[in-house]
């Protein structure tokens, strides 16, 4: 059964969702969403596992959106979260921004990982054009609020198949985006914009890793997943058909099956 709980870390109240019991897997959500992105996976936890999905700093219901800092600061909340739950090591991963944070965390605290999940994400840093586009989005959200970000991002967040055949997804994703504050979204865009290249981090990632994406991802091309898989010593690559950038939400059964197979085979 999926549950919601709150825990105090570093003087802040953090909301998380969890389900199952056993070996821990921490799931970090994409920008600009919340832990609720992972509900489909939390409803399909394999036997012997506990899945834990925290809201990232500045995101989720009740968050003021303040104190985001850098992706390294956001990553530092994960060991604090594990400590508060008395968990030493866990499989840790995320989708898109959640993946960027996973790589930042591996740089800082590799000893906390038993395995890594990198979904619809990339290890490369932003190009100058990409950084300029981030600045425009900061101006947009400061001017017009989270709905304007939803309007701009939704066409690309979901893949072509979802836009045509899964009409329930667009309002759901819009609701998650609009549940966040303009200040939190703006600060997270700046943190994402300033992230470093993580290829060298992945080259020395000694844990089993699942690199997973969708063949209709219009935000991060499949070639980025191939590049990560190409440098990681112990990775496996899965490209899900008919799935876009939010593959875990768009094809939840296929995503969860690939994840379960990976966890069973490697841990
Ligand atoms: C995300 O889904 O987390 C963002 O689209 C990541 C990004 O814009 O780089």
py3Dmol code that shows the C-alpha trace and the ligand (Angstrom):
import py3Dmol

protein = """\
ATOM      1  CA  UNK A   1       0.000   0.000   0.000  1.00  0.00           C
ATOM      2  CA  UNK A   2       1.240   3.497  -0.896  1.00  0.00           C
ATOM      3  CA  UNK A   3       1.680   5.813   2.072  1.00  0.00           C
ATOM      4  CA  UNK A   4       2.567   9.476   2.579  1.00  0.00           C
ATOM      5  CA  UNK A   5       4.738  10.606   5.489  1.00  0.00           C
ATOM      6  CA  UNK A   6       6.695  13.623   6.717  1.00  0.00           C
ATOM      7  CA  UNK A   7      10.145  13.661   8.247  1.00  0.00           C
ATOM      8  CA  UNK A   8      12.339  16.448   9.633  1.00  0.00           C
ATOM      9  CA  UNK A   9      15.706  16.850   7.947  1.00  0.00           C
ATOM     10  CA  UNK A  10      18.085  19.772   8.537  1.00  0.00           C
ATOM     11  CA  UNK A  11      15.304  21.746  10.208  1.00  0.00           C
ATOM     12  CA  UNK A  12      12.927  21.303   7.263  1.00  0.00           C
ATOM     13  CA  UNK A  13       9.808  19.175   6.950  1.00  0.00           C
ATOM     14  CA  UNK A  14      10.140  16.818   4.031  1.00  0.00           C
ATOM     15  CA  UNK A  15       7.222  14.911   2.502  1.00  0.00           C
ATOM     16  CA  UNK A  16       7.805  11.486   1.013  1.00  0.00           C
ATOM     17  CA  UNK A  17       5.778   8.659  -0.449  1.00  0.00           C
ATOM     18  CA  UNK A  18       6.666   5.038   0.182  1.00  0.00           C
ATOM     19  CA  UNK A  19       5.440   1.515  -0.403  1.00  0.00           C
ATOM     20  CA  UNK A  20       6.605  -2.041   0.205  1.00  0.00           C
ATOM     21  CA  UNK A  21       9.157  -3.364   2.645  1.00  0.00           C
ATOM     22  CA  UNK A  22      12.686  -4.666   2.229  1.00  0.00           C
ATOM     23  CA  UNK A  23      15.690  -3.388   0.268  1.00  0.00           C
ATOM     24  CA  UNK A  24      15.390   0.362  -0.291  1.00  0.00           C
ATOM     25  CA  UNK A  25      15.177   2.171  -3.635  1.00  0.00           C
ATOM     26  CA  UNK A  26      15.071   5.988  -3.519  1.00  0.00           C
ATOM     27  CA  UNK A  27      13.343   7.637  -6.492  1.00  0.00           C
ATOM     28  CA  UNK A  28      14.030  11.326  -7.254  1.00  0.00           C
ATOM     29  CA  UNK A  29      11.509  13.170  -9.375  1.00  0.00           C
ATOM     30  CA  UNK A  30      11.814  15.338 -12.491  1.00  0.00           C
ATOM     31  CA  UNK A  31      11.557  19.124 -12.819  1.00  0.00           C
ATOM     32  CA  UNK A  32       9.112  20.778 -12.131  1.00  0.00           C
ATOM     33  CA  UNK A  33       7.039  18.010 -10.568  1.00  0.00           C
ATOM     34  CA  UNK A  34       6.946  16.255  -7.169  1.00  0.00           C
ATOM     35  CA  UNK A  35       7.255  12.811  -5.588  1.00  0.00           C
ATOM     36  CA  UNK A  36       3.797  12.060  -7.025  1.00  0.00           C
ATOM     37  CA  UNK A  37       5.497  11.423 -10.376  1.00  0.00           C
ATOM     38  CA  UNK A  38       6.451   8.025  -8.933  1.00  0.00           C
ATOM     39  CA  UNK A  39       2.974   6.887  -7.855  1.00  0.00           C
ATOM     40  CA  UNK A  40       2.766   4.290 -10.676  1.00  0.00           C
ATOM     41  CA  UNK A  41       6.049   2.685  -9.524  1.00  0.00           C
ATOM     42  CA  UNK A  42       5.001   2.847  -5.859  1.00  0.00           C
ATOM     43  CA  UNK A  43       1.878   0.918  -6.841  1.00  0.00           C
ATOM     44  CA  UNK A  44       4.035  -1.804  -8.403  1.00  0.00           C
ATOM     45  CA  UNK A  45       6.826  -2.454  -5.874  1.00  0.00           C
ATOM     46  CA  UNK A  46       8.453  -5.875  -6.347  1.00  0.00           C
ATOM     47  CA  UNK A  47       8.391  -8.264  -3.383  1.00  0.00           C
ATOM     48  CA  UNK A  48      11.351  -7.712  -1.036  1.00  0.00           C
ATOM     49  CA  UNK A  49      11.712  -3.990  -1.871  1.00  0.00           C
ATOM     50  CA  UNK A  50      10.717  -0.694  -0.358  1.00  0.00           C
ATOM     51  CA  UNK A  51      10.424   2.252  -2.729  1.00  0.00           C
ATOM     52  CA  UNK A  52      10.825   5.740  -1.221  1.00  0.00           C
ATOM     53  CA  UNK A  53      10.067   8.917  -3.174  1.00  0.00           C
ATOM     54  CA  UNK A  54      10.871  12.223  -1.414  1.00  0.00           C
ATOM     55  CA  UNK A  55       9.818  15.647  -2.656  1.00  0.00           C
ATOM     56  CA  UNK A  56      12.980  17.418  -3.725  1.00  0.00           C
ATOM     57  CA  UNK A  57      13.904  20.596  -1.908  1.00  0.00           C
ATOM     58  CA  UNK A  58      11.574  23.432  -2.958  1.00  0.00           C
ATOM     59  CA  UNK A  59       9.000  21.104  -4.578  1.00  0.00           C
ATOM     60  CA  UNK A  60       5.778  19.373  -3.618  1.00  0.00           C
ATOM     61  CA  UNK A  61       2.633  20.278  -1.682  1.00  0.00           C
ATOM     62  CA  UNK A  62       3.246  22.744   1.117  1.00  0.00           C
ATOM     63  CA  UNK A  63       6.762  23.680   0.016  1.00  0.00           C
ATOM     64  CA  UNK A  64       7.577  27.376   0.135  1.00  0.00           C
ATOM     65  CA  UNK A  65       9.947  26.910  -2.796  1.00  0.00           C
ATOM     66  CA  UNK A  66      12.809  28.483  -0.902  1.00  0.00           C
ATOM     67  CA  UNK A  67      16.326  27.259  -0.112  1.00  0.00           C
ATOM     68  CA  UNK A  68      16.948  25.247  -3.278  1.00  0.00           C
ATOM     69  CA  UNK A  69      20.579  26.317  -3.808  1.00  0.00           C
ATOM     70  CA  UNK A  70      22.543  24.130  -6.206  1.00  0.00           C
ATOM     71  CA  UNK A  71      21.881  20.578  -7.397  1.00  0.00           C
ATOM     72  CA  UNK A  72      24.624  19.552  -4.931  1.00  0.00           C
ATOM     73  CA  UNK A  73      22.564  21.108  -2.121  1.00  0.00           C
ATOM     74  CA  UNK A  74      19.482  19.236  -3.313  1.00  0.00           C
ATOM     75  CA  UNK A  75      21.528  16.025  -3.501  1.00  0.00           C
ATOM     76  CA  UNK A  76      22.749  16.511   0.083  1.00  0.00           C
ATOM     77  CA  UNK A  77      19.172  16.024   1.290  1.00  0.00           C
ATOM     78  CA  UNK A  78      19.236  12.380   0.150  1.00  0.00           C
ATOM     79  CA  UNK A  79      21.850  11.098   2.658  1.00  0.00           C
ATOM     80  CA  UNK A  80      20.121  13.203   5.344  1.00  0.00           C
ATOM     81  CA  UNK A  81      16.817  11.534   4.374  1.00  0.00           C
ATOM     82  CA  UNK A  82      18.453   8.072   4.516  1.00  0.00           C
ATOM     83  CA  UNK A  83      20.055   8.885   7.878  1.00  0.00           C
ATOM     84  CA  UNK A  84      16.705   9.977   9.288  1.00  0.00           C
ATOM     85  CA  UNK A  85      15.251   6.626   8.211  1.00  0.00           C
ATOM     86  CA  UNK A  86      18.334   4.756   9.518  1.00  0.00           C
ATOM     87  CA  UNK A  87      19.152   3.428   6.055  1.00  0.00           C
ATOM     88  CA  UNK A  88      22.847   3.035   5.318  1.00  0.00           C
ATOM     89  CA  UNK A  89      22.892   2.182   1.593  1.00  0.00           C
ATOM     90  CA  UNK A  90      20.174   2.142  -1.047  1.00  0.00           C
ATOM     91  CA  UNK A  91      19.574   1.821  -4.736  1.00  0.00           C
ATOM     92  CA  UNK A  92      19.212   5.467  -5.761  1.00  0.00           C
ATOM     93  CA  UNK A  93      18.012   7.013  -8.964  1.00  0.00           C
ATOM     94  CA  UNK A  94      15.909   9.594 -10.639  1.00  0.00           C
ATOM     95  CA  UNK A  95      14.260  10.833 -13.770  1.00  0.00           C
ATOM     96  CA  UNK A  96      15.702  13.812 -15.653  1.00  0.00           C
ATOM     97  CA  UNK A  97      16.506  16.414 -12.934  1.00  0.00           C
ATOM     98  CA  UNK A  98      16.268  13.503 -10.487  1.00  0.00           C
ATOM     99  CA  UNK A  99      19.016  11.868 -12.560  1.00  0.00           C
ATOM    100  CA  UNK A 100      21.175  15.013 -12.466  1.00  0.00           C
ATOM    101  CA  UNK A 101      20.825  14.953  -8.674  1.00  0.00           C
ATOM    102  CA  UNK A 102      21.638  11.235  -8.565  1.00  0.00           C
ATOM    103  CA  UNK A 103      24.920  11.930 -10.398  1.00  0.00           C
ATOM    104  CA  UNK A 104      25.709  14.851  -8.057  1.00  0.00           C
ATOM    105  CA  UNK A 105      25.086  12.550  -5.117  1.00  0.00           C
ATOM    106  CA  UNK A 106      27.291   9.805  -6.542  1.00  0.00           C
ATOM    107  CA  UNK A 107      30.095  12.357  -6.780  1.00  0.00           C
ATOM    108  CA  UNK A 108      29.649  13.308  -3.123  1.00  0.00           C
ATOM    109  CA  UNK A 109      28.667  10.029  -1.465  1.00  0.00           C
ATOM    110  CA  UNK A 110      29.235   6.929  -3.647  1.00  0.00           C
ATOM    111  CA  UNK A 111      29.277   4.757  -0.525  1.00  0.00           C
ATOM    112  CA  UNK A 112      25.515   5.262  -0.083  1.00  0.00           C
ATOM    113  CA  UNK A 113      24.685   3.495  -3.393  1.00  0.00           C
ATOM    114  CA  UNK A 114      23.957  -0.189  -3.945  1.00  0.00           C
ATOM    115  CA  UNK A 115      22.752   0.513  -7.495  1.00  0.00           C
ATOM    116  CA  UNK A 116      21.852   3.475  -9.701  1.00  0.00           C
ATOM    117  CA  UNK A 117      18.854   4.316 -11.870  1.00  0.00           C
ATOM    118  CA  UNK A 118      19.200   6.993 -14.551  1.00  0.00           C
ATOM    119  CA  UNK A 119      15.895   7.598 -16.321  1.00  0.00           C
ATOM    120  CA  UNK A 120      15.383  10.067 -19.197  1.00  0.00           C
ATOM    121  CA  UNK A 121      18.419  12.013 -18.115  1.00  0.00           C
ATOM    122  CA  UNK A 122      21.851  13.041 -19.385  1.00  0.00           C
ATOM    123  CA  UNK A 123      25.373  13.444 -18.054  1.00  0.00           C
ATOM    124  CA  UNK A 124      26.321  16.352 -20.276  1.00  0.00           C
ATOM    125  CA  UNK A 125      26.093  19.973 -19.111  1.00  0.00           C
ATOM    126  CA  UNK A 126      23.943  22.633 -20.782  1.00  0.00           C
ATOM    127  CA  UNK A 127      25.183  24.218 -24.014  1.00  0.00           C
ATOM    128  CA  UNK A 128      25.368  28.051 -24.180  1.00  0.00           C
ATOM    129  CA  UNK A 129      22.052  27.998 -26.101  1.00  0.00           C
ATOM    130  CA  UNK A 130      20.555  25.719 -23.477  1.00  0.00           C
ATOM    131  CA  UNK A 131      21.664  28.068 -20.715  1.00  0.00           C
ATOM    132  CA  UNK A 132      20.124  31.039 -22.539  1.00  0.00           C
ATOM    133  CA  UNK A 133      16.837  29.108 -22.851  1.00  0.00           C
ATOM    134  CA  UNK A 134      16.950  28.451 -19.083  1.00  0.00           C
ATOM    135  CA  UNK A 135      17.298  32.197 -18.446  1.00  0.00           C
ATOM    136  CA  UNK A 136      14.257  32.837 -20.620  1.00  0.00           C
ATOM    137  CA  UNK A 137      12.273  30.295 -18.636  1.00  0.00           C
ATOM    138  CA  UNK A 138      13.300  31.944 -15.358  1.00  0.00           C
ATOM    139  CA  UNK A 139      11.983  35.253 -16.716  1.00  0.00           C
ATOM    140  CA  UNK A 140       8.772  33.519 -17.882  1.00  0.00           C
ATOM    141  CA  UNK A 141       8.017  31.905 -14.518  1.00  0.00           C
ATOM    142  CA  UNK A 142       8.834  35.088 -12.608  1.00  0.00           C
ATOM    143  CA  UNK A 143       6.497  37.025 -14.904  1.00  0.00           C
ATOM    144  CA  UNK A 144       3.629  34.599 -15.457  1.00  0.00           C
ATOM    145  CA  UNK A 145       3.927  31.829 -12.851  1.00  0.00           C
ATOM    146  CA  UNK A 146       3.937  28.008 -12.968  1.00  0.00           C
ATOM    147  CA  UNK A 147       1.024  27.731 -15.470  1.00  0.00           C
ATOM    148  CA  UNK A 148       3.143  29.409 -18.129  1.00  0.00           C
ATOM    149  CA  UNK A 149       5.898  26.854 -17.521  1.00  0.00           C
ATOM    150  CA  UNK A 150       3.314  24.078 -17.824  1.00  0.00           C
ATOM    151  CA  UNK A 151       2.108  25.543 -21.133  1.00  0.00           C
ATOM    152  CA  UNK A 152       5.646  25.713 -22.465  1.00  0.00           C
ATOM    153  CA  UNK A 153       6.843  22.321 -21.240  1.00  0.00           C
ATOM    154  CA  UNK A 154       3.808  20.056 -21.642  1.00  0.00           C
ATOM    155  CA  UNK A 155       4.072  19.578 -25.414  1.00  0.00           C
ATOM    156  CA  UNK A 156       7.571  18.115 -24.883  1.00  0.00           C
ATOM    157  CA  UNK A 157       7.232  16.474 -21.455  1.00  0.00           C
ATOM    158  CA  UNK A 158       4.918  13.836 -22.891  1.00  0.00           C
ATOM    159  CA  UNK A 159       5.675  11.810 -25.992  1.00  0.00           C
ATOM    160  CA  UNK A 160       3.656  11.785 -29.211  1.00  0.00           C
ATOM    161  CA  UNK A 161       1.842   8.568 -28.286  1.00  0.00           C
ATOM    162  CA  UNK A 162       0.791  10.004 -24.916  1.00  0.00           C
ATOM    163  CA  UNK A 163      -0.473  13.211 -26.534  1.00  0.00           C
ATOM    164  CA  UNK A 164      -2.630  11.120 -28.868  1.00  0.00           C
ATOM    165  CA  UNK A 165      -3.684   8.107 -26.815  1.00  0.00           C
ATOM    166  CA  UNK A 166      -3.292   8.903 -23.090  1.00  0.00           C
ATOM    167  CA  UNK A 167      -5.438  12.037 -22.591  1.00  0.00           C
ATOM    168  CA  UNK A 168      -5.514  11.677 -18.782  1.00  0.00           C
ATOM    169  CA  UNK A 169      -1.776  12.428 -18.511  1.00  0.00           C
ATOM    170  CA  UNK A 170      -1.697  16.058 -19.597  1.00  0.00           C
ATOM    171  CA  UNK A 171      -4.048  17.357 -16.839  1.00  0.00           C
ATOM    172  CA  UNK A 172      -2.243  15.202 -14.291  1.00  0.00           C
ATOM    173  CA  UNK A 173       1.188  16.603 -15.179  1.00  0.00           C
ATOM    174  CA  UNK A 174      -0.222  20.147 -15.323  1.00  0.00           C
ATOM    175  CA  UNK A 175      -1.606  19.723 -11.801  1.00  0.00           C
ATOM    176  CA  UNK A 176       1.797  18.584 -10.510  1.00  0.00           C
ATOM    177  CA  UNK A 177       3.563  21.560 -12.119  1.00  0.00           C
ATOM    178  CA  UNK A 178       0.976  24.079 -10.894  1.00  0.00           C
ATOM    179  CA  UNK A 179       1.313  22.654  -7.359  1.00  0.00           C
ATOM    180  CA  UNK A 180       4.770  24.227  -7.139  1.00  0.00           C
ATOM    181  CA  UNK A 181       5.730  27.850  -6.513  1.00  0.00           C
ATOM    182  CA  UNK A 182       7.168  30.257  -9.080  1.00  0.00           C
ATOM    183  CA  UNK A 183      10.132  30.905  -6.759  1.00  0.00           C
ATOM    184  CA  UNK A 184      10.943  27.205  -6.415  1.00  0.00           C
ATOM    185  CA  UNK A 185      10.683  26.615 -10.153  1.00  0.00           C
ATOM    186  CA  UNK A 186      12.900  29.634 -10.953  1.00  0.00           C
ATOM    187  CA  UNK A 187      15.565  28.570  -8.448  1.00  0.00           C
ATOM    188  CA  UNK A 188      15.577  24.988  -9.726  1.00  0.00           C
ATOM    189  CA  UNK A 189      16.017  26.163 -13.331  1.00  0.00           C
ATOM    190  CA  UNK A 190      19.128  28.072 -12.244  1.00  0.00           C
ATOM    191  CA  UNK A 191      20.448  25.038 -10.355  1.00  0.00           C
ATOM    192  CA  UNK A 192      19.893  22.828 -13.429  1.00  0.00           C
ATOM    193  CA  UNK A 193      21.505  25.436 -15.710  1.00  0.00           C
ATOM    194  CA  UNK A 194      24.667  25.530 -13.590  1.00  0.00           C
ATOM    195  CA  UNK A 195      25.186  21.775 -13.225  1.00  0.00           C
ATOM    196  CA  UNK A 196      28.582  20.390 -14.311  1.00  0.00           C
ATOM    197  CA  UNK A 197      29.254  17.619 -16.817  1.00  0.00           C
ATOM    198  CA  UNK A 198      28.947  14.219 -15.085  1.00  0.00           C
ATOM    199  CA  UNK A 199      30.519  11.904 -17.677  1.00  0.00           C
ATOM    200  CA  UNK A 200      33.687  11.407 -15.593  1.00  0.00           C
ATOM    201  CA  UNK A 201      31.518  10.601 -12.569  1.00  0.00           C
ATOM    202  CA  UNK A 202      29.748   7.864 -14.511  1.00  0.00           C
ATOM    203  CA  UNK A 203      33.037   6.429 -15.821  1.00  0.00           C
ATOM    204  CA  UNK A 204      33.948   5.515 -12.257  1.00  0.00           C
ATOM    205  CA  UNK A 205      30.448   4.487 -11.110  1.00  0.00           C
ATOM    206  CA  UNK A 206      31.197   0.977  -9.883  1.00  0.00           C
ATOM    207  CA  UNK A 207      27.622  -0.027  -8.981  1.00  0.00           C
ATOM    208  CA  UNK A 208      25.099  -1.790 -11.243  1.00  0.00           C
ATOM    209  CA  UNK A 209      23.143   0.830 -13.176  1.00  0.00           C
ATOM    210  CA  UNK A 210      19.945   0.885 -15.173  1.00  0.00           C
ATOM    211  CA  UNK A 211      19.849   3.554 -17.884  1.00  0.00           C
ATOM    212  CA  UNK A 212      16.291   3.808 -19.133  1.00  0.00           C
ATOM    213  CA  UNK A 213      14.508   6.183 -21.483  1.00  0.00           C
ATOM    214  CA  UNK A 214      11.687   6.461 -23.991  1.00  0.00           C
ATOM    215  CA  UNK A 215      12.035   6.420 -27.755  1.00  0.00           C
ATOM    216  CA  UNK A 216       9.769   9.525 -27.976  1.00  0.00           C
ATOM    217  CA  UNK A 217      11.662  11.690 -25.463  1.00  0.00           C
ATOM    218  CA  UNK A 218      11.566  15.182 -27.014  1.00  0.00           C
ATOM    219  CA  UNK A 219      13.594  16.841 -24.225  1.00  0.00           C
ATOM    220  CA  UNK A 220      16.583  14.502 -23.858  1.00  0.00           C
ATOM    221  CA  UNK A 221      17.386  12.389 -26.932  1.00  0.00           C
ATOM    222  CA  UNK A 222      18.075   8.647 -26.683  1.00  0.00           C
ATOM    223  CA  UNK A 223      21.675   9.349 -27.774  1.00  0.00           C
ATOM    224  CA  UNK A 224      22.324  10.864 -24.314  1.00  0.00           C
ATOM    225  CA  UNK A 225      21.281   7.582 -22.650  1.00  0.00           C
ATOM    226  CA  UNK A 226      23.477   5.656 -25.093  1.00  0.00           C
ATOM    227  CA  UNK A 227      26.399   7.933 -24.171  1.00  0.00           C
ATOM    228  CA  UNK A 228      25.912   7.311 -20.431  1.00  0.00           C
ATOM    229  CA  UNK A 229      25.577   3.571 -20.987  1.00  0.00           C
ATOM    230  CA  UNK A 230      28.705   3.710 -23.152  1.00  0.00           C
ATOM    231  CA  UNK A 231      30.936   5.004 -20.350  1.00  0.00           C
ATOM    232  CA  UNK A 232      29.499   3.210 -17.310  1.00  0.00           C
ATOM    233  CA  UNK A 233      31.303   0.033 -16.283  1.00  0.00           C
ATOM    234  CA  UNK A 234      28.205  -1.925 -15.176  1.00  0.00           C
ATOM    235  CA  UNK A 235      25.172  -0.465 -16.914  1.00  0.00           C
ATOM    236  CA  UNK A 236      22.249  -1.839 -18.804  1.00  0.00           C
ATOM    237  CA  UNK A 237      20.280   0.257 -21.331  1.00  0.00           C
ATOM    238  CA  UNK A 238      16.532  -0.040 -21.885  1.00  0.00           C
ATOM    239  CA  UNK A 239      14.722   2.116 -24.469  1.00  0.00           C
ATOM    240  CA  UNK A 240      10.970   1.899 -23.918  1.00  0.00           C
ATOM    241  CA  UNK A 241       8.764   2.096 -27.012  1.00  0.00           C
ATOM    242  CA  UNK A 242       5.941   4.678 -27.248  1.00  0.00           C
ATOM    243  CA  UNK A 243       7.279   6.592 -24.228  1.00  0.00           C
ATOM    244  CA  UNK A 244       8.376  10.222 -23.967  1.00  0.00           C
ATOM    245  CA  UNK A 245      10.309  12.220 -21.375  1.00  0.00           C
ATOM    246  CA  UNK A 246       8.103  11.097 -18.468  1.00  0.00           C
ATOM    247  CA  UNK A 247       8.480   7.437 -19.391  1.00  0.00           C
ATOM    248  CA  UNK A 248       7.731   6.138 -15.869  1.00  0.00           C
ATOM    249  CA  UNK A 249       4.328   7.823 -16.009  1.00  0.00           C
ATOM    250  CA  UNK A 250       3.599   7.227 -19.687  1.00  0.00           C
ATOM    251  CA  UNK A 251       4.294   3.471 -19.816  1.00  0.00           C
ATOM    252  CA  UNK A 252       4.200   2.556 -16.094  1.00  0.00           C
ATOM    253  CA  UNK A 253       3.874  -1.210 -16.589  1.00  0.00           C
ATOM    254  CA  UNK A 254       6.815  -1.403 -19.007  1.00  0.00           C
ATOM    255  CA  UNK A 255       8.956   0.919 -16.883  1.00  0.00           C
ATOM    256  CA  UNK A 256       8.228  -0.987 -13.682  1.00  0.00           C
ATOM    257  CA  UNK A 257       8.860  -4.321 -15.362  1.00  0.00           C
ATOM    258  CA  UNK A 258      12.282  -3.171 -16.593  1.00  0.00           C
ATOM    259  CA  UNK A 259      13.073  -1.774 -13.137  1.00  0.00           C
ATOM    260  CA  UNK A 260      11.956  -4.958 -11.364  1.00  0.00           C
ATOM    261  CA  UNK A 261      13.991  -7.138 -13.735  1.00  0.00           C
ATOM    262  CA  UNK A 262      17.065  -4.966 -13.113  1.00  0.00           C
ATOM    263  CA  UNK A 263      16.665  -5.041  -9.327  1.00  0.00           C
ATOM    264  CA  UNK A 264      16.136  -8.821  -9.265  1.00  0.00           C
ATOM    265  CA  UNK A 265      19.135  -9.462 -11.515  1.00  0.00           C
ATOM    266  CA  UNK A 266      21.584  -7.188  -9.729  1.00  0.00           C
ATOM    267  CA  UNK A 267      20.750  -7.032  -6.032  1.00  0.00           C
TER     268      UNK A 267
END
"""
ligand_1 = """\
9
LIG
C 13.254 17.489 -16.118
O 12.372 16.781 -16.625
O 13.676 17.291 -14.971
C 13.767 18.651 -16.915
O 13.138 18.709 -18.143
C 15.231 18.571 -17.049
C 15.823 19.611 -17.931
O 15.110 20.530 -18.368
O 17.032 19.543 -18.195
"""
view = py3Dmol.view(width=600, height=400)
view.addModel(protein, "pdb")
view.setStyle({"model": 0}, {"cartoon": {"style": "trace"}})
view.addModel(ligand_1, "xyz")
view.setStyle({"model": 1}, {"stick": {}})
view.zoomTo()
view.show()
